Amino acid sequence: MKTRIKNLREDSDLTQEYLAKILNISQVAYSYYELNKRSVPVEVLIKLANFYQTSVDYLLYQTDERKPYPKK
């Protein structure tokens, strides 16, 4: 099963190396997140949600609504 972060990355035609640089982590660490071999830290989830302009809930399959929540 593909992860949402993998789908978003591929849909955006980005490489794991590029995302790893954005997140200030190694490509191997990012790869483990996509393969579900390692849990994604909350800080990284927030960075990914902001990068893709979505919500953490969407990344974690808690909703299928890709639009982020409105800011207060």
VENPE-V80022 format. One record per residue. N is the residue number from 1. PSI is psi in whole degrees, -180 to 180 (999 if undefined). BURIAL is # if it has 24 or more other ideal C-beta (glycine too) atoms within 12 Angstrom, else .. D_FIRST is the distance of its C-alpha to the first C-alpha in Angstrom with 1 decimal. Layout:
N;PSI;BURIAL;D_FIRST  N;PSI;BURIAL;D_FIRST
This chain:
1;128;.;0.0  2;149;.;3.8  3;160;#;6.5  4;-38;#;9.6  5;-32;#;11.7  6;-45;#;10.2  7;-45;.;10.5  8;-42;#;13.9  9;-48;#;15.0  10;-40;.;14.3  11;-27;.;15.9  12;3;.;18.8  13;45;.;19.2  14;156;.;19.3  15;161;.;18.9  16;-38;#;17.5  17;-42;.;21.2  18;-48;.;22.4  19;-38;#;20.2  20;-41;#;21.2  21;-44;.;24.8  22;-40;.;24.5  23;-5;#;23.2  24;46;.;25.7  25;172;#;23.3  26;159;.;22.6  27;-35;.;20.0  28;-44;.;18.9  29;-45;.;18.4  30;-42;#;16.4  31;-42;.;14.2  32;-36;.;13.7  33;-45;#;12.7  34;-32;#;9.9  35;3;.;8.8  36;30;.;9.4  37;-15;.;12.5  38;140;.;14.8  39;143;.;15.4  40;124;#;16.3  41;152;.;20.1  42;-42;.;21.4  43;-39;.;23.5  44;-40;#;20.7  45;-43;#;18.8  46;-44;.;22.1  47;-42;#;22.7  48;-43;#;19.3  49;-44;#;20.0  50;-42;.;23.5  51;-46;.;22.6  52;2;#;20.3  53;54;.;22.8  54;-168;#;20.5  55;157;#;20.3  56;-37;#;18.7  57;-39;.;17.8  58;-43;#;15.8  59;-31;#;13.9  60;13;.;13.4  61;28;.;12.4  62;-14;.;16.0  63;156;.;17.0  64;1;.;16.0  65;114;.;19.2  66;-27;.;18.8  67;139;.;22.5  68;163;.;23.6  69;148;.;26.1  70;143;.;29.7  71;145;.;31.6  72;999;.;34.7
